[in-house]
Amino acid sequence: MQPNLIGATRILHVAVVAVCLMAAVHGQATTAAPPSSGAAASRGGVVVNPGTTSASLQAIGCDETTIPPQPFCLGCSTSCDIASNTAGASVFPSAINLGPKFATASLYTDFEVGACPQTVGNLVTASINYDVDWLGEWFVLGVFGTGLGSAEAIVTLSLEDVTDSMNVKILKTVELHKEEPDDQIGIDIVNVGVWVDVGDVESCMTALLKRGHQYRIRLKMAVEVIYVIPTAGYLLAYGPAPLQGAAWNNLTVTVGEDPLEKLPGVATKQGNDFIALTGGNALDCLATHTIMTPAPGYVMVTATGQANAFHQNGTVTQANFGVTDDVEVMPLNQDLAFSISSGYPSGTLVAPVTAQSVFPAPAKGPHTYYFMAQSATGGMSVHDIQLTLCYVPMAYGMVSLPIQAASNVPTFEQEYWNSAPRPALSPWEIAAEREVDIEGYLRYLDERARELERVNEERRILREALRLRARNRQDG
């Protein structure tokens, strides 16, 4: 729908005006073509995830209505062109069925706010950005006096929640344009008066949406005429589409971040049975559990159990414990040993064992972790096993991730004889590590502050551009 089509369209409708005026004067009427059925197209498959903006949406269906319904609404006409996202509605005068006549055509398109099972129903902010234009013509026929009829044309944009097809909810409606006779003409008109109604609006509609819900955006072109005498009337021609009517040139949906995704979450598995370790440096999986992370971040894994060692004097009894995200690979810092020297008297020794580490979760979705044990010598079993997974969305300081190593990690004896133990941290080293951690966190805060300044500057530039655009439109 382009403004350069106005001239050709006006010539067409001037001819229609002459026919309608003759019919009104002589008490005759022409029968308008019935509106299309307006059957809704199937629901669109557009999914908009938090933190993203959709591509420009395409209309998928159209609803058309006349009041009174066809064939009694003589002179009413509705039309839609889904390919060009245009809806048109017109009302022509007739000498039959005087009174109010209402014609409306509304295009719609659907989208869904993306969600996973853990985030369905979470509230997120959304912005519906639109560029809508309209083109129509008004003709005033005959002689009018005070109180002899009225007319209006309205363009609206609405947002509906269609998740429950039996209970559709209209969340918000914005009036984009409204045209009335008083805006253009005086009350007394003789014969025919004509004007063109053309315009464009770019703006946005904000809303609070639920993840996992289906929504419908509807652009409506509506015209209404109250026709009280057969020798005078209004002719409102906002159709047929796509030459005239209301259309969106661009329509996008931007969904904000889900604040609940930034909250930590936990998953846990417990058991009251016991597992006998295989021995011979074989890796045994004591427990495994999966956590669904809603976004990238970190997972803190903690595992506990009760180790029962069946020790024989003269032999070494030892097993290593640890947590991992690969059932075949143990991180180097996860060979936590429970060991009894060969000189210790025979008997059963019981002690709690705990292993914990932090693993990166590079993407949202399922992440699986394991509590592992590796018995080198002697007999051992593990009871009262518990594995806890805690999701953390971001780091607030330095995070030391586990160093992965092959499954043939050295045994406790090999480590003891081949390397000297590391001495405990001195007070100076403790203070140095704390200073490094604090410096890292301060750098993180500085980066956040600079990012906030950048966003505020972009918002200021955008507001200034919008004010300049509105001023240019007023001047033009």
HELIX and SHEET records of a PDB file:
HELIX    1   1 PRO A    3  LEU A    5  5                                   3    
HELIX    2   2 ILE A    6  VAL A   25  1                                  20    
HELIX    3   3 ILE A   82  SER A   84  5                                   3    
HELIX    4   4 PRO A  181  ASP A  183  5                                   3    
HELIX    5   5 PRO A  259  LYS A  262  5                                   4    
HELIX    6   6 LEU A  332  GLN A  334  5                                   3    
HELIX    7   7 PHE A  412  ASN A  418  1                                   7    
HELIX    8   8 PRO A  427  ASP A  475  1                                  49    
SHEET    1   A 3 VAL A  47  VAL A  48  0                                        
SHEET    2   A 3 GLY A  99  VAL A 113  1                                        
SHEET    3   A 3 GLY A  61  ILE A  67 -1                                        
SHEET    1   B 5 VAL A  47  VAL A  48  0                                        
SHEET    2   B 5 GLY A  99  VAL A 113  1                                        
SHEET    3   B 5 GLN A 214  TYR A 227 -1                                        
SHEET    4   B 5 SER A 150  ASP A 161 -1                                        
SHEET    5   B 5 LYS A 169  GLU A 179 -1                                        
SHEET    1   C 4 THR A  52  THR A  53  0                                        
SHEET    2   C 4 GLY A 245  VAL A 255 -1                                        
SHEET    3   C 4 THR A  86  VAL A  91 -1                                        
SHEET    4   C 4 CYS A  76  ASP A  81 -1                                        
SHEET    1   D 4 THR A  52  THR A  53  0                                        
SHEET    2   D 4 GLY A 245  VAL A 255 -1                                        
SHEET    3   D 4 LEU A 123  LEU A 141 -1                                        
SHEET    4   D 4 VAL A 192  LYS A 210 -1                                        
SHEET    1   E 4 THR A  52  THR A  53  0                                        
SHEET    2   E 4 GLY A 245  VAL A 255 -1                                        
SHEET    3   E 4 THR A  86  VAL A  91 -1                                        
SHEET    4   E 4 GLY A 233  TYR A 238 -1                                        
SHEET    1   F 3 GLY A 265  GLN A 270  0                                        
SHEET    2   F 3 GLY A 379  VAL A 392 -1                                        
SHEET    3   F 3 PHE A 274  ALA A 276 -1                                        
SHEET    1   G 4 GLY A 265  GLN A 270  0                                        
SHEET    2   G 4 GLY A 379  VAL A 392 -1                                        
SHEET    3   G 4 GLY A 297  HIS A 311 -1                                        
SHEET    4   G 4 GLY A 347  ALA A 361 -1                                        
SHEET    1   H 4 LEU A 283  THR A 293  0                                        
SHEET    2   H 4 GLY A 365  THR A 377 -1                                        
SHEET    3   H 4 THR A 317  THR A 324 -1                                        
SHEET    4   H 4 LEU A 336  ILE A 340 -1                                        
SHEET    1   I 2 MET A 330  PRO A 331  0                                        
SHEET    2   I 2 GLN A 404  ALA A 405 -1                                        
END                                                                             
